[in-house]
Amino acid sequence: MTEKMKSAFIPFSTGPRACIGRNLAEVELKMIAATIVVNFDYELYEEKLETREGFLRKPLRCMVGIKKRDRSNDQGER
C-alpha cells in the first residue's frame, strides 16, 4: 500500500467544509467499543501465541471466544 493509497480514505473530509458530525460520530464509536468490552467476556483459546517477526510482531492465529456477561450480580455496583 502506497502513501497515496493510505491518504485516499478520508471519511469525514477535511478543511472548512468538513463533516460537522465528525466529533459526534467519533464519540459514538468510542461508546460502542466501550459497551462491547463491558458487556462481554473474552476467552483466549490458544495456550501459546505463535508470532511472525517483522517490523511489528504479529500473531499468526488467535482464537478468541466471546460470551455475554451475566449482569444479574452487578445490581449494587453502579
N, C-alpha and C positions, 0 to 999 in steps of 0.2 A: 504494500500500500504506500503510495507516494504522499508527500506533504500536501499536494494539491487535492488528492482524494480525501485526506483527513479533514481538510478545511471546507469541503464541499457540503457537509451536513451541518446546517445552521437552522435548527427547527424554529427558533424564535426570531430570526432575522437579527440585524444589527443596525446601529445608527439611530437617528432621531425618529424614524418610523418603525421601530422595532415593536414587537408584541407587548401590549400593555398588561397582558395577563401572565407574563413570564414569572414574576415573583409568586403569584398565587399558585401557578402550576407547579413550581418547584417545592413550595410548602406542602401541597397535596401529595406529591411524590414521596416526600420525607415522611409524611403521616402514614401513607400506605405501607412503606417499608417498616416503620416502627410497629404498626399494628400487626403485620405478619410475624415479626420477631417476637412480640409479646404473646400472641395467641396460639403459637405452635411450638411444639418440642421437636428438636432435631437430634438425630442419632447417626453417628458415623459408623458405617458397616465395614470399613477397612481396618484391619489391625495395624497395618503399616502402609503409609502413603508412598508409593514409588513416584519419583520425580525425574524430570528431564532437566539437565543442566543447560543453561544458555545465558542470555543477558539477565533473565529472571528465572527463578526456579519454579517450574510448573508441574503440578501433579498430572500423571498420565491417566489415572482413573480415580474417581472419588464418588463412592456410593453413599448417598445420604437418605435417610428415611425421615418423613415428616408426619407428625401426628397432632391432631387438635388437642390443646390443653384442656384439662378438666378444671374449669374455673369455679366450681361449686365450693371449694375450700377457701377461696380468696375473698369472701364476703367482707371480713373485718379489716382487710389490709388497705383499703382505699381511703 
